[in-house]
Amino acid sequence: MSQFESLAGKRVVLGVSGGIAAYKAIEVMRRLVDAGAHVVPVLTEGSLNFVGKTTFDALGSEPAQMDLFSQAGPTASPIPHTKLGQTADVVVVAPATARVISDYRTGRSADLLTATLVATAAPVVIAPAMHTEMWEHPAIEENLAVLAERGVVVVPAEQGRLAGGDIGKGRLAAPATIVATIDAVVAGVHGTMAGQNVLVTAGGTREALDPVRYIGNRSSGKQGYAIAAEAAARGANVTLLSTVERDVPAGVEVISVTTAAELEKEVLARTPGVDVLVMAAAVADFRPISVAQGKLKKVAGVPDVKLEQTNDILASVGASRRPDQMIVGFAAETSDLASNAAGKLSRKGVDVMVANDVSAPQVGFGHDTNEVLILTANGDEQHVPLANKAQIARAVLAQVVAVQAKRL
Ligand code: CTP
């Protein structure tokens, strides 16, 4: 099951223009094909200075196209740019050079790629890549701003190593980021949380017994990370408070925490500034009253560990929250899923409760998949059958956006 289910069966025109980052387009294509998309590579003459057409012929879903006027083969079209533009579900340009961006902005269609861009009514995603001086040139800034105003989705260039060893802004966004953006565009969720501040918690807290041991739980953080990635793909500014180290989703700021008390401090300090809080973390309900200074030794016999209750972070937030905020909780249950989750929803004062039966196979802690029941304070109930955690994240944030829309 691909993480990007929305891409399955979709026709993607992948334009590649002539920059050193063209080699990364191969990785973008590979990921799109792996997700089940039908990828039609369209190369500019310039791209062939950096990559070979054969690579795209071999790895794309059909041979790469370059020629504005003639095509070879039985399915050849006399006007390939209109055919490509009309049949595409999305047109992507990665990397997009200064030349392609400028031609697209003015409507100058001098080759198959720019002609397809001008001829299509499908959504367009462009991922620019160029040297810092060019990236910062007012002409490029203006061209990108105009394209964005017209609805073109721009995947911003990143900071990093550029051609010739220079370091600066202008490096092509990571292939994973580009593919996540294309997926969000195809799914129709791109930009649906634009500008919102979202705080997500992920992983299980660890409560120290002594300098080497802790009481923890089986949470892997996968669901929280997937929520953070989905919120970022929807255009939110995302901060993730995490107890675990995983690959950081593009555009997400991660802050490390360990204990329930540390998590509580960060959540309470940050919540006033957020539009949405998603408490996906598995927070310890109990912690040792005291932490041994030195390692607990066997010779001292079985330790008498006394526990105390931690504060319920979600309930504190629920009690002090502003009505315009969206508070999302998770409920890990092993029985009576719906009634236990409904009880937690009202007790903790949250807007959306995502309940999972963590005793079911392939569900919850540690797995790549989950099956959830999403309850809202409005009384809506949605069952999401077993799916990967990215799809669950999409369903959860769809509910958040739906509840926000009802409030307007
Ligand atoms: N939670 C929290 N602070 C705690 C415990 C839980 O903020 N000290 C949050 C979790 O992040 C989750 C929600 O509360 O979003 C529900 O957590 P869960 O463990 O399912 O419920 P508990 O409140 O611990 O209730 P119970 O022990 O009865 O299952």
Residues whose N, C-alpha, C, O or C-beta is under 5 A from the ligand:
A	BS01	CTP	M279 A280 A281 A282 V283 A284 D285 T310 N311 D312 I313 L314 G329 F330 A331 A332
